[in-house]
Amino acid sequence: MKIRNNIYVYAFLGNIFLDRTVWLTYLQSNSYTLLSIGVLQSILTFAMFAFELPSGIIADYFSPKITIILGHTFIILYLISMLFCQYFSVLMFGFFCYGIGLAMISGSDQTVVHSIDSHKQYISKIGIFNAICILSIAFSSFFGGILSNFSWRIIFISEILVQLVCIIYISSLKITTSVNNSSPSLNTMKKHFYISIKNKKILKLVFLLAIFEGTFSCIFNFSQALFNHLEFSPFLTSLTLSFAFLFSSVAGFSINKVVRHLGKEKLIIVFVIISILIHSLYLLEYTLLSVLLYFTSKYTFEIIDTSLNASIHEAVNDQIRTSIISFANTLTALVMFLESILFGYLFSSFNFLAVYSMIGIIVSAIILLLTVFMPRQRAQ
């Protein structure tokens, strides 16, 4: 079996998270408030912030395979902590481990995807990879919602077993990247890294990705609270989010065609304008409309996020590819860390849909302005 097919199998296995659309409801059912959940999210994002760049350096110096395995190991510790959620200190430890795990995997998986089928455009490969990831999330979210009606413990125990399967599967793969072949010295990596971040276009792309992905990932973390606000049951919330993931997976399969027609920069501008319109309409506060808007916002997010990631990958070289992506993810985690408690407070204190709407409008407007004034020179 080709490594391409193997990594796509991993994309599906590695994103089976049965608690993805019900974990917030689970914690709320155990008497945790949105503010306390915001604290846990801040711990998670702080861990991501602290470990993103080191994980990228490890992946570039040794192998992305090592960091992926470590990542799934730390995620298992998070899942174990959820089984003992009556102790807030245990949850704090678990969410910290979860942040480390996500930091270890993010960037490393993208580097592996970049290394396969070098004759194909990265945006096409990562689009398919992300689409499979989203389909896996949708599939597992749906079944997680069903299981939540019977037993919460089954959800987390099943996820632990899936993570163990991921570790065994990725360990069995022979993954070859330029990192394995050239083994760059730390000094060489450091030199290339500083040259890259001094490039204005690369630096602006990194900040664009961090602001956009950080903010929208943060508000998407409150998706369950959004549907709780709309008085959806846990199962109906899970079902709705599963369909939203399915809808957004279309972006991964279609983005290459859209890019060929518009180009990445115009595509980002068009979809950011759509994002502003979407979040403006939330203010109407109609339940069915809010659901449709959420579906559309997930699709829009995937298009913009994938385009920004692809632009960064095309602008940097192989020797520090994971380090640059991890640098972007570090800033993303910092944005999420700063925003998690703030958003938790705002959602708890003011009209939920009004806050949700204004955050989306403001951040989309910022991204639009930064994109319009993007430096036009080519990356060196």
C-alpha atoms as one frame of an Amber mdcrd trajectory, in Angstrom:
protein
   0.000   0.000   0.000   1.361   3.437  -0.923   2.270   5.877   1.839  -0.366
   8.245   0.408  -3.141   5.763   1.096  -1.637   4.906   4.481  -1.588   8.517
   5.627  -5.196   8.960   4.524  -6.145   5.914   6.618  -4.322   7.555   9.529
  -6.238  10.791   8.858  -9.470   8.892   9.506  -8.256   6.910  12.528  -6.482
   9.851  14.144  -9.596  12.008  14.164 -12.072   9.614  15.742 -13.094  11.682
  18.767 -16.413  10.437  20.095 -16.549  13.262  22.646 -15.917  15.996  20.077
 -19.467  17.374  20.097 -20.542  16.343  23.597 -17.579  17.002  25.933 -18.841
  20.474  26.893 -22.324  19.093  27.571 -20.683  16.308  29.603 -18.861  18.813
  31.803 -21.955  21.007  32.147 -23.904  17.921  33.266 -21.260  17.535  35.977
 -21.987  21.079  37.283 -19.175  22.935  35.495 -19.989  26.477  34.325 -18.954
  28.055  31.017 -16.433  30.144  32.947 -14.761  27.067  34.488 -14.814  25.374
  31.073 -13.167  28.507  29.677 -10.418  28.084  32.287  -9.855  24.499  31.117
  -9.692  25.649  27.501  -7.133  28.272  28.502  -5.006  25.572  30.134  -5.269
  23.515  26.949  -4.297  26.421  24.707  -1.452  27.443  27.040  -0.017  23.934
  26.722  -0.392  24.140  22.930   1.346  27.527  22.997   4.222  26.224  25.132
   4.840  23.019  23.163   4.053  23.928  19.530   7.472  25.277  18.564   9.485
  22.636  20.500   7.409  19.894  18.850   8.136  21.375  15.418  11.876  21.428
  16.133  11.733  17.800  17.317   9.854  16.803  14.150  12.317  18.637  11.862
  15.398  17.320  13.679  14.290  13.729  14.274  11.067  12.671  12.588   7.429
  13.811  12.438   6.524  10.179  13.161   7.985  10.455  16.681   6.005  13.574
  17.552   2.769  12.058  16.198   3.187   8.991  18.438   3.947  11.197  21.459
   0.897  13.290  20.636  -1.508  10.358  20.756   0.070   9.192  24.030  -0.685
  12.533  25.698  -4.241  12.509  24.313  -4.801   9.186  26.106  -3.911  10.912
  29.398  -6.563  13.565  28.649  -9.197  10.898  27.991  -8.360   9.163  31.274
  -8.807  12.482  33.114 -12.306  12.855  31.664 -13.254   9.604  33.399 -12.421
  11.318  36.706 -14.030  14.682  35.969 -15.321  15.103  39.530 -11.828  16.365
  40.399 -11.113  19.724  38.774  -7.363  19.337  39.376  -7.403  16.073  37.389
  -9.220  17.839  34.549  -6.645  20.636  34.604  -3.866  18.061  34.223  -5.815
  16.262  31.499  -6.450  19.389  29.441  -2.774  20.331  29.782  -1.828  16.899
  28.384  -4.417  17.331  25.626  -2.757  20.595  24.614   0.658  18.914  24.473
  -0.789  16.083  22.387  -2.416  18.408  19.872   0.796  20.453  19.633   2.849
  17.328  18.925   0.544  16.190  16.106  -0.241  19.531  14.441   2.329  20.496
  11.868   3.906  17.020  11.890   0.977  15.489  10.010   1.055  18.365   7.509
   4.768  17.783   6.899   4.092  14.110   6.118   1.278  15.089   3.735   3.589
  17.592   1.994   6.205  14.871   1.431   3.901  12.474  -0.448   3.187  12.721
  -4.186   5.586  15.636  -4.718   4.251  16.146  -8.258   0.861  17.201  -6.849
   0.006  20.635  -5.457   0.056  20.732  -1.659  -3.310  22.486  -1.479  -4.896
  19.516  -3.279  -3.276  16.931  -0.975  -3.985  18.783   2.272  -7.518  19.473
   1.064  -8.203  15.726   0.726  -6.390  14.994   4.012  -8.465  17.617   5.875
 -11.671  16.393   4.242 -11.015  12.849   5.470 -10.201  14.216   8.941 -13.514
  16.087   8.988 -15.458  13.051   7.744 -13.912  11.066  10.593 -14.906  13.770
  13.085 -18.452  13.806  11.680 -18.721  10.026  11.848 -17.387   9.800  15.404
 -19.390  12.834  16.562 -22.611  11.216  15.397 -21.907   7.969  17.236 -20.630
   9.898  20.250 -23.987  11.651  20.405 -25.789   8.298  20.332 -23.511   6.844
  23.040 -24.082   9.913  25.250 -27.671   8.715  25.699 -26.406   5.460  27.233
 -23.012   5.892  28.905 -20.395   8.616  29.061 -17.734   6.140  30.201 -18.106
   4.039  27.043 -17.289   7.158  24.982 -13.956   7.823  26.691 -12.902   4.168
  27.033 -13.611   3.625  23.315 -11.534   6.693  22.450  -8.606   5.402  24.496
  -8.672   2.169  22.481  -8.790   4.130  19.210  -5.764   6.200  20.255  -3.844
   2.985  21.016  -4.730   1.687  17.534  -3.418   4.981  16.062  -0.106   4.597
  17.894   0.308   1.009  16.650  -0.701   1.954  13.080   1.545   5.010  12.723
   4.443   3.036  14.277   4.087   0.438  11.527   4.361   2.977   8.699   7.625
   3.728   6.943   7.485   7.500   6.622  10.250   9.171   4.605  10.630  12.953
   4.490  13.462  15.304   3.657  14.097  15.423   7.412  14.988  11.734   7.450
  17.244  12.100   4.406  19.220  15.255   5.183  19.240  15.522   9.023  19.896
  19.291   9.127  21.959  20.671  12.008  20.277  22.840  14.617  22.346  25.834
  13.466  21.195  25.341   9.862  17.583  25.040  10.983  17.916  28.179  13.114
  19.410  30.127  10.182  16.622  29.119   7.773  13.987  29.812  10.429  15.130
  33.397  11.045  15.453  34.078   7.309  11.881  32.887   6.811  10.279  34.916
   9.595  12.094  38.058   8.384  10.230  37.728   5.097   7.282  40.139   5.368
   4.906  38.002   3.328   5.593  34.837   5.331   5.323  36.722   8.626   2.009
  38.302   7.647   0.651  34.924   6.502   1.641  33.448   9.858  -0.145  36.231
  11.768  -3.200  35.968   9.506  -3.440  32.246  10.172  -2.937  32.692  13.925
  -5.628  35.364  14.299  -8.139  33.647  12.029  -7.663  30.041  13.130  -7.182
  30.946  16.800 -10.335  33.039  17.104 -12.667  30.851  15.087 -11.367  27.640
  16.674 -12.043  29.260  20.027 -15.640  30.222  19.229 -16.240  26.839  17.554
 -15.247  25.298  20.898 -18.424  26.907  22.227 -20.567  25.359  19.461 -22.280
  23.053  21.933 -23.146  26.077  24.071 -24.547  27.764  20.944 -26.984  24.902
  20.370 -27.725  24.642  24.085 -28.719  28.316  23.809 -31.044  27.297  20.977
 -32.470  24.631  23.347 -31.197  21.604  21.419 -30.902  18.263  23.230 -27.400
  16.682  23.527 -28.261  14.177  20.788 -29.721  16.818  18.454 -26.659  19.012
  19.088 -24.365  16.102  18.235 -26.390  15.303  15.109 -26.328  18.944  13.962
 -22.591  19.278  14.519 -21.976  15.996  12.705 -23.826  17.267   9.643 -21.916
  20.552   9.917 -18.641  18.612   9.786 -19.887  16.646   6.767 -20.815  19.876
   5.024 -17.432  21.459   5.752 -15.603  18.371   4.407 -16.847  19.391   0.951
 -14.405  22.301   1.203 -11.446  19.917   1.293 -12.522  18.084  -1.845 -13.491
  21.251  -3.764 -10.844  23.785  -2.760  -8.383  22.925  -5.553 -11.003  23.713
  -8.207 -11.976  26.959  -6.494  -8.327  28.049  -6.216  -7.772  27.420  -9.937
 -10.613  29.833 -10.743  -9.924  32.584  -8.200  -6.368  32.175  -6.927  -5.650
  31.853  -3.200  -5.588  35.581  -2.375  -8.890  36.412  -4.109 -10.421  33.262
  -2.644  -9.498  34.380   0.894 -10.925  37.863   0.304 -14.215  36.534  -1.142
 -14.776  34.030   1.654 -13.831  36.490   4.410 -16.521  38.848   3.052 -18.947
  35.901   3.122 -17.904  35.282   6.740 -18.781  38.871   7.670 -22.235  38.466
   6.103 -22.807  35.134   7.836 -22.024  36.470  11.300 -24.119  39.586  10.712
 -27.184  37.417  10.065 -26.802  35.661  13.438 -28.212  38.862  14.971 -31.647
  37.945  13.568 -31.773  35.109  16.134 -33.859  32.623  14.121 -33.145  29.014
  15.116 -33.234  27.431  11.641 -31.290  30.333  10.148 -28.648  30.037  12.904
 -28.187  26.352  12.047 -27.789  27.103   8.324 -25.377  29.933   9.103 -23.313
  27.617  11.297 -23.062  25.075   8.470 -21.924  27.776   6.053 -19.428  29.235
   8.520 -17.780  25.813   8.949 -17.390  25.498   5.162 -16.026  29.041   4.940
 -13.584  28.386   7.780 -12.131  25.308   6.044 -11.660  27.162   2.748  -9.844
  30.110   4.347  -7.827  28.024   6.816  -6.618  25.560   4.166  -5.686  28.416
   1.792  -3.626  30.199   4.450  -1.864  26.948   5.447  -1.076  26.131   1.814
   0.307  29.635   1.232   2.726  29.209   4.140   3.846  25.747   3.003   4.567
  27.066  -0.499   6.648  29.925   0.903   9.075  27.945   3.112  11.670  25.223
   2.502  11.644  21.619   3.715  14.357  21.958   6.351  12.276  24.160   8.655
   8.775  23.475   7.298   7.385  21.943  10.507   9.113  24.584  12.643   7.448
  27.431  10.726   4.037  25.730  10.873   4.591  25.116  14.592   5.511  28.785
  15.005   2.183  29.687  13.389   0.420  27.163  15.625   2.200  28.638  18.668
   0.752  32.053  17.897  -2.633  30.413  17.221  -2.511  28.755  20.643  -1.556
  32.086  22.233  -4.595  33.733  20.627  -6.827  30.906  21.868  -5.299  31.082
  25.353  -5.991  34.803  25.641  -9.490  34.480  24.207 -10.808  31.352  25.959
 -11.506  32.895  29.368 -12.584  36.190  27.758 -15.113  34.440  25.509 -16.314
  32.284  28.401 -16.989  35.447  30.397 -18.677  37.253  27.488 -20.887  34.277
  26.611 -21.898  33.892  30.260 -22.604  37.591  30.799 -24.274  38.803  27.595
 -26.637  37.582  24.872 -24.932  34.502  23.425 -25.815  35.024  19.748 -24.973
  38.735  19.891 -21.488  38.001  21.253 -21.000  35.116  18.798 -21.986  37.404
  15.928 -19.827  40.390  16.897 -16.698  38.284  17.403 -17.086  36.783  13.922
 -17.705  40.175  12.281 -14.793  41.953  13.974 -12.202  39.228  13.356 -13.310
  38.663   9.745 -13.010  42.420   9.111  -9.469  42.396  10.551  -8.487  39.457
   8.311  -9.963  41.235   5.284  -7.940  44.392   5.920  -4.692  42.467   6.496
  -5.229  40.381   3.354  -5.921  43.425   1.168  -2.669  45.012   2.362  -0.666
  41.783   1.996   2.869  42.380   0.608   2.939  41.369  -3.050   6.580  40.323
  -3.350   7.395  36.661  -3.672   8.792  34.726  -0.707  12.484  34.107  -0.946
